[in-house]
Amino acid sequence: MTYWQGVLSRLSIPGVLLLVLGGVMCFAAPWLSRRVFKRWGERAATPIKVIGLVIVILSTLILLDFIPNL
């Protein structure tokens, strides 16, 4: 087994998925706010970015094993 296979085998799948989801939410917040929240439009971009940031922080804690058994 190579070094990177050992590293990848220790990563938590929920942590990686949440990390990607949070990053996409932060990056695509203006587009998401226009598509999902048509009534509020661009005003919903900032709350979407904050929620994405919270998800990224939570996933980082999962990946660093501060939240065990996930």
C-alpha positions in Angstrom: 0.0 0.0 0.0 1.4 3.4 -1.0 1.5 6.4 1.3 -1.5 8.1 -0.3 -3.6 5.0 -0.1 -3.0 4.9 3.6 -3.9 8.5 4.0 -7.1 8.2 2.0 -8.2 5.1 3.9 -8.2 7.1 7.1 -10.4 9.9 5.8 -14.0 10.0 6.8 -16.5 9.8 3.9 -19.1 12.1 5.6 -16.4 14.6 6.4 -15.1 14.7 2.8 -18.7 15.0 1.4 -19.6 17.8 3.8 -16.4 19.6 2.9 -17.2 19.5 -0.8 -20.8 20.6 -0.1 -19.8 23.5 2.0 -17.2 24.6 -0.5 -19.7 24.5 -3.3 -22.2 26.4 -1.2 -19.7 29.2 -0.5 -18.4 29.4 -4.1 -21.8 29.2 -5.8 -23.9 31.2 -3.3 -25.0 33.9 -5.8 -26.1 31.3 -8.4 -27.8 29.2 -5.7 -29.7 32.2 -4.3 -31.1 33.2 -7.6 -32.1 29.6 -8.5 -33.5 28.4 -5.1 -34.8 31.5 -3.5 -36.3 33.4 -6.4 -38.3 35.7 -4.1 -35.2 37.0 -2.2 -32.7 36.8 -5.1 -29.2 38.1 -4.3 -30.1 39.0 -0.7 -30.0 35.3 0.2 -26.4 34.9 -1.0 -24.8 36.0 2.3 -26.8 33.5 4.5 -25.9 30.7 2.1 -22.2 31.6 2.3 -22.4 31.6 6.1 -24.2 28.2 6.1 -21.6 26.9 3.7 -18.8 28.1 6.0 -20.4 26.4 9.0 -20.6 23.2 7.1 -16.9 23.5 6.1 -15.9 24.0 9.7 -18.0 21.1 10.9 -16.5 18.8 8.2 -13.0 19.9 9.2 -13.7 18.9 12.7 -15.0 15.5 11.5 -11.9 15.0 9.3 -9.5 16.0 12.2 -11.4 13.5 14.5 -12.6 16.1 17.0 -16.0 14.5 16.4 -15.3 10.7 16.7 -17.1 7.8 15.1 -18.2 9.6 12.0 
